């Protein structure tokens, strides 16, 4: 959980600045646009449910979701950084609970 939380403030604080800097150069401009489009393709859930959507987006462990993508979405959607940080942590905890239940509950019973 801690390892997943540590990079979130960095993403929330600096991603926008880094992307704007990379956009200035021809070599990286297309990369930035593709990255933004890929991330923003997942914005529907967050826009519909707000910060609860952010928890669900980060907390439901499926490919393409998680703390990093949730943080990037929060930045690109201009969400409040402090509030987003709290909700992303809640999403990380939710994902950890779900994965623990799946790993130790269902798989634990299969292995026995």
N, C-alpha and C positions, 0 to 999 in steps of 0.2 A: 504494500500500500504506500509506504513512504517513498519508495523508488519511483512510483507512478506520480506522486504528488510533487516531488522536487522540481521537475522541469516546467511545471504549469505556470508559476509566476514569470519565468523567463519568456515563455511563449506569449503570455498575456501582455507583458510589458514591451517586448521588443519585436514581435513578429511583424507588426504593421510597419515599423521603421525599416526593418530588414527588407521586406517586400518592396517598399517604395524605393529604397536604395537600389535594389536589383533591377527594378523596372527601368532605371535610367540607362542601362546598357543593352545593346542589341542582342548580345549573346545570351543574356538571362531573361530578357523581356517576355519571350514566348513561354519559358518555363514558369514564370510567375503567373501569367494569365491562365495556363493550364492548371496549375496548382489551385489558384483561386476558384476556377470553374469547378474543379473536382470537389473541393471543400464545400462550395456554395450549393452544389447539387444535393447536398444533404440538409439544407436549411429548412425545409418544409416543416419538419417536426418541431424545430425550435421556434419558428415563427408562430406556429399554431398554439403551442402550449407554453411559450416563454421559458422561464427559468426551470419549470418542472420538466419541460421538454429537454432542457440541457441535462438534467439529472438522468432522464430516461435514455437519452442519446449516449451518454458516457456509461451509464450503468448496465445497459443491456449488452452483454458481451457477444457481439457479432462482428465479423470482419468489416473494417472501414469505420468503425465507431471507436470511441475511447477518449481518454483524457486529452491526448494531443490534438485529435481532430476536433473534439468539443471546444478546446481552448482556441483553436484556429477559427472555428465558427463564431465563437463569442467575439473575437477580435474583428473579423470581417463583417459581422452584423452590428458592430459598435455597441455591444452590450457593456454594462457597468463591470469593470474589471474586478473590483473587490467582491461584488455580489456573485459574479461568474465563478470566481475562485472557490467560494464557499459551496456553490451548487455542483461544481465539478468534483470537489472532494466528496460530497455526498454521493455522486454518481460512481466514483471510484469505490467507495465503501459498498454500495449496492452491487456493483460488479463482483467485488470480492466475496460477498455473501452468496450471490448466485453461483459463482464458480466453486465455492467451498461446498455448497449443498450438492451440486452436480458431481464434484470430484469425490467427496467423502460419503455422500448419501447414496446416489444411484450407482456409481462405479464401485463404491465400497461394498455394496450388496452383491454386485455381479461377481466381484473377485472372490468373495468368500466361498 
